[in-house]
Amino acid sequence: MHHIVITGGHGGLGQALHQAFRDTGDQVRALGHAELDVTDPASVAALLEKAPAPDLLVCNAGFTDDRLLARLDAASFSRQVDVNLHGAFRCARAVVKGMIKRRSGHLVFISSRSALHPPAGQAAYASAKAALIGFSHSLARELGPWNIRSNVILPGFLETPMTAALPPDRRQEILDQHCLSRFNTPAEAARFLVYLQHHLPHTSGQVFQLDSRIHPIS
């Protein structure tokens, strides 16, 4: 049995992760914003730093506020970076000392395809999610000697109530980018992460894109 902590645990992916790990018999804490505010160092310290280090920390808390640059103010930019990047930093830092002491652990950062192929209007979100990849790669090298893994998941454009509410023409446009003409689902993304945790113990420093979109090689 593994001890799993999930930030952003009350969203669609967070709940799917919670259920998937519970189904394997793991002990899971899925922490929503009301329980854990990743932008508040005191909240992070109280819930993570003062608790035993988990076997797996999934940094899933995220926030986006899409705006074109001319309408992107400093407060919105800072908020998106604080939640998506600084929040992951705070949470990882809170648990890593315990992982080092135990000489085992796994950090997983939920990024986005926008980190690699950002659309217009996501300058702040894409910047933060791209930075997560560099952050994870550096941690994989730094923490590998202590048997601590660090990986990034790009779950894809998930089949959720939010995507179902898209205008039909926009939904079709996005579907047309997928080789399989279908979106990924939170349940399938969660199943992959369970497999990564339980069955790929030698895998670290990787970025996994879980949908069927291909970007042309330039």
Sine and cosine of phi, psi and omega as CSV:
sin_phi,cos_phi,sin_psi,cos_psi,sin_omega,cos_omega
0.00,0.00,0.75,-0.66,0.03,-1.00
-0.96,-0.26,0.46,-0.89,0.07,-1.00
-0.99,-0.16,0.89,-0.46,-0.10,-1.00
-0.91,-0.42,0.70,-0.72,0.14,-0.99
-0.85,-0.52,0.76,-0.65,-0.02,-1.00
-0.85,-0.53,0.84,-0.54,0.14,-0.99
-1.00,0.02,0.35,-0.94,-0.11,-0.99
0.87,0.50,0.62,0.78,-0.22,-0.98
-0.98,0.19,-0.07,1.00,-0.04,-1.00
-0.97,-0.24,0.01,1.00,0.07,-1.00
-0.99,0.15,-0.03,-1.00,-0.04,-1.00
-0.87,0.50,-0.75,0.66,0.01,-1.00
-0.94,0.33,-0.64,0.76,0.01,-1.00
-0.86,0.51,-0.68,0.73,0.01,-1.00
-0.93,0.36,-0.61,0.80,0.05,-1.00
-0.91,0.42,-0.65,0.76,0.06,-1.00
-0.90,0.44,-0.68,0.73,0.02,-1.00
-0.83,0.55,-0.75,0.66,-0.04,-1.00
-0.93,0.38,-0.67,0.74,-0.05,-1.00
-0.89,0.45,-0.67,0.74,0.01,-1.00
-0.96,0.29,-0.57,0.82,0.08,-1.00
-0.88,0.47,-0.59,0.80,-0.01,-1.00
-0.91,0.42,-0.39,0.92,0.03,-1.00
-1.00,0.00,-0.01,1.00,0.00,-1.00
1.00,-0.01,0.15,0.99,0.00,-1.00
-0.98,0.21,0.38,-0.93,0.12,-0.99
-1.00,-0.02,0.84,-0.54,-0.17,-0.99
-0.81,-0.59,0.72,-0.69,0.22,-0.97
-0.89,-0.45,0.93,-0.36,0.05,-1.00
-0.97,-0.22,0.96,-0.27,-0.17,-0.98
-0.98,-0.17,0.91,-0.42,0.09,-1.00
-0.99,0.13,0.06,-1.00,-0.08,-1.00
-0.87,0.48,-0.56,0.83,0.00,-1.00
-0.90,0.43,-0.46,0.89,0.01,-1.00
-1.00,-0.05,-0.67,0.74,-0.07,-1.00
-0.73,-0.68,0.93,-0.37,0.10,-0.99
-0.99,-0.11,0.96,-0.28,-0.10,-0.99
-0.93,0.37,-0.22,0.98,0.04,-1.00
-1.00,0.02,-0.06,1.00,-0.05,-1.00
-0.93,-0.36,0.95,-0.30,-0.02,-1.00
-0.83,0.56,-0.57,0.82,0.00,-1.00
-0.92,0.40,-0.64,0.77,0.03,-1.00
-0.90,0.43,-0.69,0.73,0.01,-1.00
-0.89,0.45,-0.70,0.71,-0.01,-1.00
-0.88,0.47,-0.68,0.73,-0.06,-1.00
-0.91,0.41,-0.63,0.78,-0.11,-0.99
-1.00,-0.10,-0.39,0.92,-0.08,-1.00
-0.89,-0.46,-0.77,0.63,-0.10,-0.99
-0.93,0.38,-0.53,0.85,-0.05,-1.00
-1.00,-0.03,0.01,1.00,0.02,-1.00
-0.96,-0.27,0.34,-0.94,0.09,-1.00
-0.84,0.54,0.62,-0.79,-0.02,-1.00
-0.90,0.44,0.72,-0.70,0.03,-1.00
-0.96,0.28,0.30,-0.96,0.15,-0.99
-0.95,0.30,-0.52,0.86,0.01,-1.00
-0.64,-0.77,0.79,-0.61,0.18,-0.98
-0.94,-0.34,0.84,-0.54,0.07,-1.00
-0.96,-0.27,0.93,-0.36,0.03,-1.00
-1.00,0.05,1.00,-0.04,-0.12,-0.99
-0.94,-0.34,-0.20,0.98,0.00,-1.00
-0.88,0.48,0.75,-0.66,-0.04,-1.00
-0.49,-0.87,0.29,-0.96,-0.01,-1.00
-0.40,-0.91,0.68,-0.73,0.10,-0.99
-0.70,-0.71,0.52,-0.85,0.03,-1.00
-0.58,-0.81,0.99,0.17,-0.16,-0.99
-0.91,0.42,0.80,-0.59,0.04,-1.00
-0.48,-0.88,0.61,-0.79,0.16,-0.99
-0.91,0.41,0.43,-0.90,-0.15,-0.99
-0.83,0.56,-0.63,0.78,-0.03,-1.00
-0.89,0.45,-0.37,0.93,0.00,-1.00
-0.94,-0.35,0.10,1.00,-0.02,-1.00
-1.00,-0.02,0.96,-0.27,0.00,-1.00
-1.00,0.06,0.20,-0.98,-0.07,-1.00
-0.90,0.44,-0.57,0.82,-0.02,-1.00
-0.91,0.41,-0.67,0.74,0.02,-1.00
-0.92,0.40,-0.69,0.72,0.02,-1.00
-0.86,0.51,-0.74,0.67,-0.04,-1.00
-0.90,0.45,-0.64,0.77,0.01,-1.00
-0.88,0.47,-0.70,0.72,-0.02,-1.00
-0.92,0.39,-0.64,0.77,0.05,-1.00
-0.93,0.38,-0.62,0.78,-0.05,-1.00
-0.91,0.42,-0.69,0.72,0.00,-1.00
-0.95,0.31,-0.79,0.61,-0.17,-0.99
-0.97,0.23,-0.55,0.83,-0.06,-1.00
-0.94,-0.33,-0.85,0.53,-0.02,-1.00
-0.89,0.46,-0.56,0.83,0.05,-1.00
-0.88,0.47,-0.69,0.73,0.04,-1.00
-0.90,0.43,-0.65,0.76,0.06,-1.00
-0.86,0.52,-0.74,0.67,-0.03,-1.00
-0.87,0.49,-0.70,0.72,-0.06,-1.00
-0.94,0.35,-0.69,0.72,0.01,-1.00
-0.89,0.46,-0.68,0.73,-0.01,-1.00
-0.90,0.44,-0.55,0.83,-0.04,-1.00
-0.93,0.38,-0.50,0.87,-0.08,-1.00
-0.98,-0.21,-0.28,0.96,-0.21,-0.98
-0.94,0.34,-0.51,0.86,0.01,-1.00
-0.89,0.46,-0.66,0.75,0.05,-1.00
-0.92,0.40,-0.60,0.80,0.05,-1.00
-0.91,0.42,-0.66,0.75,0.03,-1.00
-0.89,0.46,-0.69,0.72,0.01,-1.00
-0.88,0.48,-0.61,0.79,0.00,-1.00
-0.99,0.11,-0.30,0.95,-0.03,-1.00
0.89,0.45,0.66,0.75,0.13,-0.99
-0.19,-0.98,0.45,-0.89,0.04,-1.00
0.34,-0.94,0.17,-0.98,-0.04,-1.00
-0.52,-0.85,0.79,-0.62,0.09,-1.00
-0.93,-0.36,0.78,-0.62,0.07,-1.00
-0.82,-0.58,0.78,-0.63,-0.02,-1.00
-0.93,-0.37,0.83,-0.56,0.03,-1.00
-1.00,0.07,0.95,-0.31,0.03,-1.00
-0.98,-0.22,-0.52,-0.85,-0.08,-1.00
-0.42,-0.91,0.47,-0.88,0.11,-0.99
-0.86,0.51,-0.41,0.91,0.05,-1.00
-0.87,0.48,-0.37,0.93,0.06,-1.00
-0.89,0.46,-0.53,0.85,-0.06,-1.00
-0.97,-0.23,-0.56,0.83,-0.06,-1.00
-0.70,-0.71,0.94,0.35,-0.13,-0.99
-0.96,0.27,0.62,-0.78,0.12,-0.99
-0.99,0.13,0.18,-0.98,0.10,-0.99
-0.88,0.47,0.59,-0.81,0.06,-1.00
1.00,-0.03,0.02,1.00,-0.02,-1.00
-0.85,-0.52,0.59,0.81,-0.04,-1.00
-0.85,0.52,-0.68,0.73,-0.03,-1.00
-0.96,0.29,-0.76,0.64,-0.04,-1.00
-0.88,0.48,-0.73,0.68,-0.03,-1.00
-0.90,0.44,-0.62,0.79,0.02,-1.00
-0.88,0.48,-0.71,0.70,-0.02,-1.00
-0.92,0.39,-0.69,0.73,-0.03,-1.00
-0.94,0.34,-0.55,0.83,0.07,-1.00
-0.92,0.38,-0.64,0.77,0.01,-1.00
-0.88,0.47,-0.52,0.85,0.04,-1.00
-0.86,0.51,-0.56,0.83,-0.01,-1.00
-0.92,0.40,-0.73,0.68,0.06,-1.00
-0.89,0.46,-0.64,0.77,0.04,-1.00
-0.86,0.52,-0.74,0.67,-0.02,-1.00
-0.91,0.42,-0.66,0.75,0.00,-1.00
-0.89,0.47,-0.67,0.74,0.02,-1.00
-0.90,0.44,-0.67,0.75,0.01,-1.00
-0.91,0.41,-0.58,0.81,0.02,-1.00
-0.86,0.51,-0.67,0.74,0.03,-1.00
-0.95,0.32,-0.68,0.73,-0.06,-1.00
-0.92,0.39,-0.64,0.77,-0.16,-0.99
-0.98,-0.19,-0.15,0.99,0.01,-1.00
-0.81,0.59,-0.64,0.77,0.02,-1.00
-0.87,0.50,-0.34,0.94,0.05,-1.00
-0.98,-0.19,0.30,0.95,0.05,-1.00
0.89,0.46,0.56,0.83,0.05,-1.00
-0.94,-0.35,0.80,-0.60,-0.04,-1.00
-0.99,-0.12,0.40,-0.92,0.08,-1.00
-0.58,-0.82,0.84,-0.55,-0.04,-1.00
-0.66,-0.75,0.31,-0.95,0.00,-1.00
-0.85,-0.53,0.68,-0.73,0.07,-1.00
-0.91,-0.42,0.78,-0.63,0.21,-0.98
-0.96,-0.27,0.99,-0.10,-0.18,-0.98
-0.93,0.36,-0.30,0.95,-0.02,-1.00
1.00,-0.07,0.03,-1.00,0.01,-1.00
-0.99,0.17,0.98,-0.21,-0.21,-0.98
-0.99,0.13,0.54,-0.84,0.08,-1.00
-0.97,0.22,0.99,-0.14,-0.04,-1.00
-0.69,-0.73,0.19,-0.98,0.09,-1.00
-0.82,0.58,-0.55,0.84,0.01,-1.00
-0.90,0.44,-0.72,0.70,0.00,-1.00
-0.95,0.32,-0.50,0.86,0.04,-1.00
-0.91,0.41,-0.41,0.91,-0.03,-1.00
-1.00,0.08,-0.02,1.00,0.02,-1.00
-0.91,0.42,0.51,-0.86,0.14,-0.99
-0.83,0.56,0.64,-0.77,-0.08,-1.00
-0.80,0.60,-0.62,0.78,-0.04,-1.00
-0.93,0.36,-0.60,0.80,0.03,-1.00
-0.94,0.34,-0.65,0.76,0.03,-1.00
-0.87,0.49,-0.69,0.73,-0.01,-1.00
-0.92,0.39,-0.62,0.78,0.04,-1.00
-0.85,0.52,-0.68,0.73,0.01,-1.00
-0.95,0.33,-0.66,0.75,0.04,-1.00
-0.86,0.52,-0.59,0.81,-0.03,-1.00
-0.91,0.41,-0.31,0.95,0.04,-1.00
-0.99,0.17,-0.22,0.97,-0.07,-1.00
-1.00,-0.08,0.80,-0.60,0.00,-1.00
-0.86,0.51,-0.52,0.85,-0.03,-1.00
-1.00,-0.07,0.00,1.00,0.04,-1.00
0.82,0.57,0.60,0.80,0.10,-0.99
-0.43,-0.91,0.43,-0.90,0.04,-1.00
-1.00,0.10,0.33,-0.94,0.20,-0.98
-0.97,0.25,0.22,-0.98,0.03,-1.00
-0.85,-0.53,0.44,-0.90,0.07,-1.00
-0.83,0.55,-0.61,0.79,-0.02,-1.00
-0.90,0.44,-0.65,0.76,0.00,-1.00
-0.95,0.31,-0.62,0.78,0.08,-1.00
-0.88,0.47,-0.65,0.76,0.03,-1.00
-0.91,0.41,-0.64,0.77,0.00,-1.00
-0.89,0.46,-0.60,0.80,0.05,-1.00
-0.90,0.44,-0.68,0.73,-0.03,-1.00
-0.92,0.40,-0.60,0.80,0.09,-1.00
-0.87,0.49,-0.68,0.73,0.01,-1.00
-0.90,0.44,-0.68,0.74,0.02,-1.00
-0.86,0.51,-0.66,0.75,-0.03,-1.00
-0.94,0.33,-0.69,0.72,-0.17,-0.99
-1.00,-0.07,-0.40,0.92,-0.17,-0.99
-0.82,-0.58,-0.04,1.00,0.03,-1.00
-0.81,-0.58,0.90,0.43,-0.10,-0.99
-0.94,0.35,-0.24,0.97,-0.04,-1.00
-0.98,-0.20,0.19,0.98,-0.09,-1.00
-0.97,-0.25,0.86,-0.52,0.03,-1.00
-0.48,-0.88,0.38,-0.93,0.04,-1.00
0.96,0.29,0.40,0.92,-0.09,-1.00
-0.93,-0.38,0.36,-0.93,0.09,-1.00
-0.85,-0.52,0.86,-0.51,-0.06,-1.00
-0.92,-0.39,0.91,-0.42,0.12,-0.99
-1.00,-0.06,0.78,-0.63,-0.20,-0.98
-0.95,-0.30,0.10,1.00,0.08,-1.00
-0.94,-0.34,-0.26,-0.97,-0.14,-0.99
-0.90,-0.43,0.42,0.91,0.07,-1.00
-0.99,0.11,0.64,-0.77,0.01,-1.00
-0.84,-0.54,0.74,-0.67,0.06,-1.00
-0.99,-0.15,0.77,-0.63,0.00,-1.00
-0.85,0.53,0.61,-0.79,0.07,-1.00
-0.98,0.17,0.83,-0.56,-0.03,-1.00
-1.00,0.05,0.00,0.00,0.00,0.00
